[in-house]
Amino acid sequence: MMNRRKLIGTLGAASLAGLWPLACRAATPRRVIVVGAGMAGATAAKYLRLWSDRGIDVTLVEPAAQYTSNIMSNLVVTGQYPPSILSQGYTSLSRKYGITLLQGSVTAVEPGGELGAWKVTVRNGQKTVTRWCERVVLAPGIQFDPVPSTADPAVAAPILHAWQAGAQTTQLRDALARMPATGTFVMSIPKAPYRCPPGPYERACVVADYLRRNKPGAQLVVLDANPDIMAEKENFSRAFQQLYGSNLSYRPNHVVRSVAATAGQAGGTVTVDIVVRDAAGAETVTGSETFSAQVLNVIPPHRAGAIVHTLGLADATGFAPVDGRSFESTVPGRAGIHVIGDASKTTLPKAGHVGNQGAKICADAIVRAFSAQPPVPAPTANSACFSPVSNQLASWLTAVYQYRQDPATGAWRYVALDQVTGATGATEAQVPSTRQFSMMRTWYGTLMSDSFA
Ligand SMILES: Cc1cc2nc3c(=O)[nH]c(=O)nc-3n(C[C@H](O)[C@H](O)[C@H](O)COP(=O)(O)OP(=O)(O)OC[C@H]3O[C@@H](n4cnc5c(N)ncnc54)[C@H](O)[C@@H]3O)c2cc1C
């Protein structure tokens, strides 16, 4: 066994605090509680069991009876696919891998009486249970900031984001279908970092395509708080100009200031600040504009799921800083708690495939930690993402990320590497195609199986 001084040098004090009891007690239980069975949490639970040869006792806590995928949900909004395409069950995780499923929401994680253990409180309705574990993996996804509203919330209709798939996905689908033939659909994109960098532009494309085919007199206005298209710029710019030049108006640097929804309807008005940014990114408001919509789709800024904030794991960005080798929290006193998926703060994009990859890096680090081994020093992750730009065409974006030290600042962060040239950056399809549209279904099935089956 590695001696303690060497272990301190290798792992640093924060990680050691979580490992010390484990390294020193021969028959230490190896229990992990994973909080949230979405893309990241389900993957972490599965690979903890696989890579420990079922030696780690894994409990997966989730309030929902099944997962509803965000991936592919834009094509449910346009009615092309039924909502059932988004559903993923949890049965395989328990039957095939022996993961204990616990339905409920985690409300607290506290250091406990058992040396090195965490006490996790789970609430399901009126019932509260507690469980103990050596390691906690938080994968709660995101929560949304309130939409600044000028209307009385008691009478205003809910403003749909449909950025957490579920009831809002079909509500937005129905609102789109009911929209008058010459109506206006207004959607807004929050400032980065937000969930799924290409996702809003993908939604803009498939909604514009739907309108072109079903309501040729209707318009789509895209209000982007960012200065430009944030992912797959070549393909989305081309689609905006060439496919949807007549019914889509893209407005960068438009930051939502307030929204007034029309009671009982999906429409209303949205007022934006129009901003310019200097080289350092500082914003100056140069004007404002109000848009009327028959369908409003405001995607608010978001931050890590509530439990991350309850436990004091988030910084001023709203997300949880972590050590990229293990996704263990870097907040003092929280060694042994890992944060993965969209809730974590890294330079990785917030995406399902990336959440799946980060979960594996985390699972590997935990398996090693239980054997008093340090995490892999420079892990890599890869991500592929297919984006429909119409009901028949899709493009893709792919990237390989490596955890690297910045020679200038000394800071460690994930950097996207171009596989061929070694240049940094992500790669996108040359042009959207129908073949890529059909490959998208294969990619989706494979990714979901890797996480849930
Ligand atoms: C429209 C849209 C399209 C997208 N398309 C793509 C795509 O093509 N490719 C891609 O890679 N990504 C895509 N994404 C992004 C992807 O869906 C997210 O990045 C991914 O779901 C994040 O995974 P997660 O596990 O962090 O969070 P989630 O998948 O949201 O899972 C979080 C889970 O935690 C549970 N939870 C929360 N709090 C608690 C608690 N206290 N206790 C217990 N459980 C809790 C929730 O119920 C939920 O099941 C898309 C997103 C959107 C909105």
The ligand as an SDF file (V2000), in Angstrom:
LIG
                    3D

 53 58  0  0  0  0  0  0  0  0999 V2000
  -33.4000   20.7500  -26.4520 C   0  0  0  0  0  0  0  0  0  0  0  0
  -32.1380   20.0850  -26.0030 C   0  0  0  0  0  0  0  0  0  0  0  0
  -31.4200   19.3100  -26.8970 C   0  0  0  0  0  0  0  0  0  0  0  0
  -30.2280   18.6950  -26.4780 C   0  0  0  0  0  0  0  0  0  0  0  0
  -29.5310   17.9520  -27.3970 N   0  0  0  0  0  0  0  0  0  0  0  0
  -28.3570   17.3730  -27.0300 C   0  0  0  0  0  0  0  0  0  0  0  0
  -27.6270   16.6090  -27.9720 C   0  0  0  0  0  0  0  0  0  0  0  0
  -27.9890   16.4480  -29.1360 O   0  0  0  0  0  0  0  0  0  0  0  0
  -26.4590   16.0380  -27.5430 N   0  0  0  0  0  0  0  0  0  0  0  0
  -26.0130   16.1600  -26.2590 C   0  0  0  0  0  0  0  0  0  0  0  0
  -24.9510   15.6030  -25.9400 O   0  0  0  0  0  0  0  0  0  0  0  0
  -26.6990   16.9030  -25.3390 N   0  0  0  0  0  0  0  0  0  0  0  0
  -27.8510   17.5150  -25.6940 C   0  0  0  0  0  0  0  0  0  0  0  0
  -28.5650   18.2480  -24.7720 N   0  0  0  0  0  0  0  0  0  0  0  0
  -28.0020   18.4770  -23.4170 C   0  0  0  0  0  0  0  0  0  0  0  0
  -28.2550   17.3040  -22.4750 C   0  0  0  0  0  0  0  0  0  0  0  0
  -29.5980   16.9600  -22.4570 O   0  0  0  0  0  0  0  0  0  0  0  0
  -27.7970   17.6810  -21.0620 C   0  0  0  0  0  0  0  0  0  0  0  0
  -26.5040   18.2130  -21.1410 O   0  0  0  0  0  0  0  0  0  0  0  0
  -27.8020   16.4500  -20.1670 C   0  0  0  0  0  0  0  0  0  0  0  0
  -29.1190   16.0090  -19.9760 O   0  0  0  0  0  0  0  0  0  0  0  0
  -27.1570   16.7520  -18.8230 C   0  0  0  0  0  0  0  0  0  0  0  0
  -27.1470   15.5850  -18.0600 O   0  0  0  0  0  0  0  0  0  0  0  0
  -27.2360   15.6630  -16.4560 P   0  0  0  0  0  0  0  0  0  0  0  0
  -27.1820   14.2550  -15.9880 O   0  0  0  0  0  0  0  0  0  0  0  0
  -26.2660   16.6360  -15.9390 O   0  0  0  0  0  0  0  0  0  0  0  0
  -28.6660   16.2880  -16.1660 O   0  0  0  0  0  0  0  0  0  0  0  0
  -30.1010   15.6610  -16.4820 P   0  0  0  0  0  0  0  0  0  0  0  0
  -30.0210   14.7850  -17.6620 O   0  0  0  0  0  0  0  0  0  0  0  0
  -31.0460   16.8120  -16.4980 O   0  0  0  0  0  0  0  0  0  0  0  0
  -30.4220   14.7360  -15.2290 O   0  0  0  0  0  0  0  0  0  0  0  0
  -30.5160   15.2640  -13.9350 C   0  0  0  0  0  0  0  0  0  0  0  0
  -31.3540   14.3030  -13.0960 C   0  0  0  0  0  0  0  0  0  0  0  0
  -31.1720   14.6160  -11.7130 O   0  0  0  0  0  0  0  0  0  0  0  0
  -32.4160   14.4780  -11.0500 C   0  0  0  0  0  0  0  0  0  0  0  0
  -32.3320   15.2740   -9.8000 N   0  0  0  0  0  0  0  0  0  0  0  0
  -32.2330   16.6090   -9.6660 C   0  0  0  0  0  0  0  0  0  0  0  0
  -32.1230   16.9470   -8.3620 N   0  0  0  0  0  0  0  0  0  0  0  0
  -32.1710   15.7960   -7.6510 C   0  0  0  0  0  0  0  0  0  0  0  0
  -32.1250   15.4950   -6.2660 C   0  0  0  0  0  0  0  0  0  0  0  0
  -32.0110   16.4630   -5.3250 N   0  0  0  0  0  0  0  0  0  0  0  0
  -32.2000   14.2010   -5.8710 N   0  0  0  0  0  0  0  0  0  0  0  0
  -32.3020   13.1960   -6.8020 C   0  0  0  0  0  0  0  0  0  0  0  0
  -32.3680   13.4370   -8.1320 N   0  0  0  0  0  0  0  0  0  0  0  0
  -32.2910   14.7220   -8.5600 C   0  0  0  0  0  0  0  0  0  0  0  0
  -33.4270   14.9690  -12.0690 C   0  0  0  0  0  0  0  0  0  0  0  0
  -34.7370   14.4780  -11.7940 O   0  0  0  0  0  0  0  0  0  0  0  0
  -32.8500   14.4340  -13.3860 C   0  0  0  0  0  0  0  0  0  0  0  0
  -33.3700   13.1490  -13.7070 O   0  0  0  0  0  0  0  0  0  0  0  0
  -29.7700   18.8660  -25.1400 C   0  0  0  0  0  0  0  0  0  0  0  0
  -30.5000   19.6410  -24.2530 C   0  0  0  0  0  0  0  0  0  0  0  0
  -31.6850   20.2510  -24.6720 C   0  0  0  0  0  0  0  0  0  0  0  0
  -32.4530   21.0720  -23.6900 C   0  0  0  0  0  0  0  0  0  0  0  0
  1  2  1  0
  2  3  1  0
  2 52  2  0
  3  4  2  0
  4  5  1  0
  4 50  1  0
  5  6  2  0
  6  7  1  0
  6 13  1  0
  7  8  2  0
  7  9  1  0
  9 10  1  0
 10 11  2  0
 10 12  1  0
 12 13  2  0
 13 14  1  0
 14 15  1  0
 14 50  1  0
 15 16  1  0
 16 17  1  0
 16 18  1  0
 18 19  1  0
 18 20  1  0
 20 21  1  0
 20 22  1  0
 22 23  1  0
 23 24  1  0
 24 25  2  0
 24 26  1  0
 24 27  1  0
 27 28  1  0
 28 29  2  0
 28 30  1  0
 28 31  1  0
 31 32  1  0
 32 33  1  0
 33 34  1  0
 33 48  1  0
 34 35  1  0
 35 36  1  0
 35 46  1  0
 36 37  1  0
 36 45  1  0
 37 38  2  0
 38 39  1  0
 39 40  1  0
 39 45  2  0
 40 41  1  0
 40 42  2  0
 42 43  1  0
 43 44  2  0
 44 45  1  0
 46 47  1  0
 46 48  1  0
 48 49  1  0
 50 51  2  0
 51 52  1  0
 52 53  1  0
M  END
$$$$
